[in-house]
């Protein structure tokens, strides 16, 4: 997997309507992006206090999941598609 820094985000392509196919066909980037209602949003990096809270939550959730063999806990960004494809 090759990560590249996008020169320009997809914002505004075709008057703000980016399709799921458009989004999935773009090169990977190190910038966190979300496709919401046809618009690609580029998020700022989270604050340190947010990262601390995420770590504490993930550690507690990992203990809970491990005790019940209920799966795995991931804290890195992962692609999630909520729309039907």
C-alpha positions in Angstrom: 0.0 0.0 0.0 1.5 3.3 -1.1 0.5 6.4 0.9 0.8 9.8 -0.9 -0.1 13.3 0.1 -2.9 14.5 -2.1 -2.0 17.7 -3.9 -5.6 18.9 -3.8 -8.5 17.3 -1.8 -11.6 16.3 -3.8 -13.6 19.2 -2.4 -15.9 20.8 -4.9 -15.5 18.3 -7.7 -18.6 18.4 -9.9 -20.2 21.2 -7.9 -19.7 19.4 -4.6 -21.0 16.0 -5.7 -18.3 13.3 -5.3 -19.6 9.8 -5.7 -18.5 6.8 -3.7 -16.8 5.5 -6.8 -14.9 8.8 -7.2 -13.8 8.7 -3.6 -12.6 5.1 -3.7 -10.7 5.6 -6.9 -8.5 8.4 -5.6 -5.0 7.7 -4.3 -4.6 7.0 -0.6 -3.5 10.0 1.5 -2.2 10.6 4.9 -4.9 13.2 5.5 -8.0 12.0 7.3 -11.0 12.4 4.9 -14.7 11.7 5.0 -17.2 11.6 2.2 -20.4 13.1 3.5 -23.4 13.8 1.3 -21.2 14.1 -1.8 -18.6 16.4 -0.3 -15.2 15.3 0.9 -14.2 16.8 4.2 -10.6 16.9 5.3 -10.3 16.8 9.1 -7.7 18.5 11.2 -5.5 16.4 13.4 -7.1 15.5 16.7 -6.0 17.3 19.9 -3.7 15.6 22.4 -6.5 15.4 25.0 -8.7 13.6 22.5 -5.9 11.1 21.7 -5.5 10.4 25.5 -9.2 9.8 25.9 -9.3 7.5 22.8 -6.3 5.5 24.3 -8.0 5.1 27.7 -11.3 4.1 26.1 -9.6 1.6 23.8 -7.6 0.0 26.7 -10.8 -0.4 28.7 -12.7 -1.7 25.7 -9.9 -4.2 24.8 -10.0 -5.6 28.4 -13.8 -6.0 28.0 -13.6 -7.6 24.6 -10.7 -10.0 25.6 -12.6 -11.2 28.7 -15.5 -12.2 26.5 -13.7 -13.2 23.3 -15.8 -10.5 21.6 -13.4 -9.5 18.8 -10.6 -7.0 18.4 -10.3 -3.3 19.2 -8.7 -1.0 16.6 -7.7 2.6 17.2 -6.2 3.5 13.9 -8.4 5.0 11.2 -10.2 2.4 9.2 -12.5 2.9 6.2 -16.2 2.4 7.1 -18.9 2.6 4.4 -22.4 3.2 5.8 -24.2 3.7 2.5 -25.4 0.8 0.5 -23.1 0.1 -2.4 
